[in-house]
Amino acid sequence: MNHVLLRNFREMPEIAVSAAGITIRSADGRDVIDGSGGAAVACLGHGHPAVIDAIRQQIERVSYVHTGFYMAEPVEELAERLVGHEPGGLTHAYFVSSGSEAMEAALKLSRQYALEIGEPQRDHFIGRRQSYHGNTLGALAVGGNQVRRPPYEAILSPNFSHVSPCFPYRDQREGESDAAYVKRLADELEAEFQRVGPDRVIAFVAEPVVGATLGCAPALPGYFKAVREICDHHGALLIFDEVMCGLGRTGTLHAWEQEGLTPDIQTIAKGLGGGYQPIGGILVAGRVMAALRSGSGLHRHGHTYAAHPVACAAALAVQKVIADEGLVARVAKRGRLLAEILRHRFGDHPHVGDIRGRGLFWAIELVEDRATKAPFSPQVAMNGRVKAAAFHRGLACYPVGGTIDGVSGDHVILAPPYIATEAEIELIVDRLSAGLEDALNSADA
């Protein structure tokens, strides 16, 4: 009997025995291409010697200290690398062990900021429907994932509400221009501020490119500038969740660079440590830090494993490799190739309704009818069928259901490691294409 509490009691995952580059080997000797980096995590692939060496050296020096007593050297070095040049006014970093912890830290820090500036009435957050910000209670509350929220709805805080995402494929009306659609979304956000009470809103929280729940959905030009203006007008903070889309994944180091604006707090995780160690973090704007420094002088939050020396050493090595090997520029270049191949292969496919993404972060949305955008019945579980069929073909991809409303809709995400070659990207799409056809045939059988 297996004594591990599994994600799904009816599915026993393969046992991974080794991994190198973009390939994982299972106990039966079969090699599978890690076409999604797990959950868009393994940005450097597997077994990078520089990262392994950094971990080994740090364990031999200092494996753990508590932040109430010490700070290990790689913690300060990692912060210096990320915000020492104060990108967009972000000046400080705080490191935790996951993306969910990062979002909890961001929520709490933004509430503390309201207290520090003498606005204790601010007690409400606005997020977006069909977003995902983590699996802890605060992160679930601000997120809009309608698959993971319902079992815990009764114990989620009521101090969170949601507006529509910027999702043109499903929500832009026929004949509606991009500018008109953006204005409609901005008007909806403004109306939500007014409904809640503008002086009660602590922050608006969003993914610059929505990851798992919508499938690599970027916003239309001008959307986030409109959001920023509304937040600034009402004195609310803007929190960007770049846990999945940040640190090079979309072709710039920060996804917000492509929006022409900076958040007040940014969450990071997956591309930070590349899966070599559990790590996440927040990057904080100078004006937020100034309020804490001139106020209580305290950060009223903490975790036992915050700023873990080995995790920070691994992340520092990952970030050095990304910079030294010019991988962000490579992501942008390889991303253009991935987009081109996906559009060539699936652009006219009768069961692919949309192809969307940025950098090496792309998804195809699966539909039963391309002309009407009608989704497959949830009972078909098409995303799961594609996952299984592609895995059988030697590709691990990232499928998700409930794209439209948490129940209906299917998409499949590709997020290859930044080191993927042109030939490997072509092979990834080949195997996804074969897996999709196998899944469609099995559904018809």
Buried (B, 14 or more C-beta within 10 A) or exposed (E): EEEEEEEEEEEEEBEEEEBEBBBBBBEEEEEBBBBBBBBBBBBBBBEBEBBEEBBEEBEEEBEEBEBEEEBBBBBBBBBEBBBEEEBBBBBBBBBBBBBBBBBBBBBBBBBBBBBBBEBEEBBBBBBBBBBBBBBBEBBBBBBBBBBBBEEEEEEBBEBBBBBBBBBBBBBBEEEBEBEEBBBBBBEEBBEBBEEBEBBBBBBBBBBBBBBBBBBBBBBBEBBBBBBBEBBEEBBBBBBBBBBBBBBBBBBBBBBBBBBEBBBBBBBBBBBBBBBBBBBBBBBBBBEBBBBBEEBEEEBEBEBEBBBBBBBBBBBBBBBBBBEEBEBBEBBBBBBEBBBEBBBEBBEEBEBBBBBBBBBBBBBBBBBBEBEEBEBBEBEBBBBBBBBBBBBBBBBBBBBBBBBBEBEBBBBBBBBBBBBBEEEBBBBBBBBBBBBBBBBBEBBEE
